[in-house]
Structure formats: C-alpha cells, structure tokens
Amino acid sequence: MSSTSLIPPQRDRFELPRETCYLNAAYMGPMPSAAVAAGQASYARKGQPWRYSVQADFFDAPEQLRRQAARLFGASPDDIALVPAASYGLASAARNLAPDAKSEILVLDEQFPSNVYVWRELAAEHGARLRTVSRSDNQSWTEAMLAAISPATSIVACPHVHWADGGALDLAAISDAARRQGAALVLDLTQSLGVMPFDLVAIQPDFAVAAAYKWLLGPYAMGFLYVAPHHQAGEPLEQNWIVRDKAEDFARLVDYADDHAPGARRFDMGERSNFQLVPAAIAALDAMLDWGADDLAATLGANNSRLAERLQPLGLTETTPDRAAHYLSLSLPSGAPADLVARLASRNIYVSQRGDRIRITPHVYNDEADFQSFATSLEDLL
C-alpha cells in the first residue's frame, strides 16, 4: 500500500492577495502563477504568428498535454481526447451509445445540468427513459444508484462526486453492477479528477470526462476525455483535419485522408492545438501531477476535517453520507442570513451555496490564516 504525505500550503505558487480567502475550487480554481505566465507568453506569441512551429506548436504541445492527462486517469495517451468542455465529452459519448427503446438511462437527482440534458436528448431520440435517482437522508449516492440499476438499465451517467453536496460514489461497485446488466458507464470527473484517486482498472468506464478549470487549476475551455479502447473506432462530433493521418504534412493536406490518427485522437476538438490555452494547461497539470492525487486527497481531507470540527459549534453540520475528502457541504443553521455568501464575499471570503448547504472547497493554496478568517467571520455573521 502506498503511503501519503501532507502537502504544506502552496500559496506562494499562486497570485492570491493575502486578504483574499478563496474557498471555492469547486466553482473555479485559480491557475498557478506558472500557468498564468505560460498563458501570457503564448498570447504574446500570437502577435507574431511567424514564430509558431508546425511540429512543436500544432502537434508536440497537444501531445504533451495528452500524456499529462493520461497520467491523471491512469490511462494510455492513446485513450485521451482533448475537448473544450465536459459537455463536449459527454456529447461524444452519447454519439456512440444507442440505448434500447424503453430502457433506462440513470442520472442522479440534482446532477450537474451538462450531464442531464445530453441524456434527456438521447433518451428521446431512442425511445428510452431518463430515470432520476434520488437518495434518502441516511442513504449514500452509491446505495441509491446500486438500488436503481436493473435489467432495464442501458446507461449509467454519473459523477465521482456530486457537485452540490460532495457525496462520493463507489464507482467500482457501480461499474460492476452496470456491467452485469450490459449497461454503459459514462462519468463526469470534473469535481474529482486530480484530487481524488481514480482506479481506471477497477472502474472501466466507457467514457469519462473532466473539465480543467476547477480542481485541475487549468484554463477555461479545456478538458480531457477518456475513451475506452472498444469505443475508439467510433464517430467523433467533428470531422476536422488535424486528427487525420499524416496531418503533419501541411503541403499535402488536400490529399484527403480517410484514416484517423490512432486511439482516441479522432475525438479531439477542432483547433485542439489552441496556442493560448495548451501551454497554460500544461503548466497547471505539471503542478497537479507534482503534488499527486493521493497526497492532495490526504491534505485536503485533513484540512476539511479540522475545519468541519471548528464550524460544528456554529450549527453547520455534515449531512452527506460518504462525503468526498476534498469537499465540505454543510447544512446551514435555521436563521442563517439568506445572503450569507454575499456577506462573506464583502469580507473577501469566497464560498458557494447550493440549496440549504454552504459548499466549502479549499485547495493547496489555502492555509491556516484562511481557515481562521473564515471561521471568525462565520462566528460573527451567524
């Protein structure tokens, strides 16, 4: 069994003013300073486009990013496509799945909209049924999903961590149940990849996607799609030139190629070489891979446990079974100000509210001063 170590606060690697207490990675993660610098430098180069290299900028940089993303998933680079958003990856999955008429596509109650709309459309197209899986107060999302999977299930579409309440799902158990019924498994890992261990061998999803701009601390409009090998000959959303065989030879581009580049590359977005975003994403993933998912999970979990204990006397309590270690979603006490999040923001403290819960999602840039400032302000406002 591998051991973990706690990561000391990494605030010096970010451009966060000391007076800012940012506890909202689940909304949007700030890019590390190195990623900001890489992005700024790449924008400057766009002012002198003759400096671009066909091999280095159009092909080598995206492949470097693909290799990094593959390490996050525990996959081969050939299994990864570069996509602009989770919705694009989920649409790619839907394009290559055909549920039987009257079968059921399972999603979670209050699941993030991008992982609902696409399945609603697919169900309507094939005469299937979209079934929303709810949980009782003392039931975990895993228990609820396992109870819902049946011979009628054709697709299970779920996250690793519920974006609203932080409940974690046992994806290995869910995958096993889905496979026994012949159902496909499609995952949105946006709220978990990189900060929570992901066992690809045990889970074996058909497709899994993660946007880069939250926990992965990358730029907006960049994401990564895992495509299982048995789907890699499927139909992409686009028919773009750069994913075709021998696209590196610009002099021969009109010798149109029917063959695609190997693996999941056929699912890459158009303009996947994005000269402004790719360098920033590479720098962000460099930092994430340096810290490592195991150590990040241990560090964020330890910080959140201490913070939950500190806030409990204020009436903020945990009500989510199987909470993910990097998430805090605490029920607010009765009488809490309706504009609590806005009042905290006026003090340069940033969190989110989802329903009657306050969602607190720190990252490695947070330190004890942040947690003390947050707790003191809550004591005052509550």
Secondary structure by P-SEA (a helix, b strand, c coil): cbbbbbbccccccccccccccccccccbbbccaaaaaaaaaaaaaaaccccccccccccaaaaaaaaaaaaaaccccccbbbbccaaaaaaaaaaaccccccbbbbbcccccccccaaaaaaaaaccccbbbbbbcccccaaaaaaaaccccccbbbbcccccccccccaaaaaaaaaaaabbbbbbbccccccccccccccccccbbbbbcccccccccccbbbbbccccccccccccccccccccccccccccccccccccccccccccccccccaaaaaaaaaaaaaacaaaaaaaaaaaaaaaaaaacccccccccccccccbbbbbbccccccaaaaaaaaacccccccccbbbbbbcccccaaaaaaaaaaaaaac
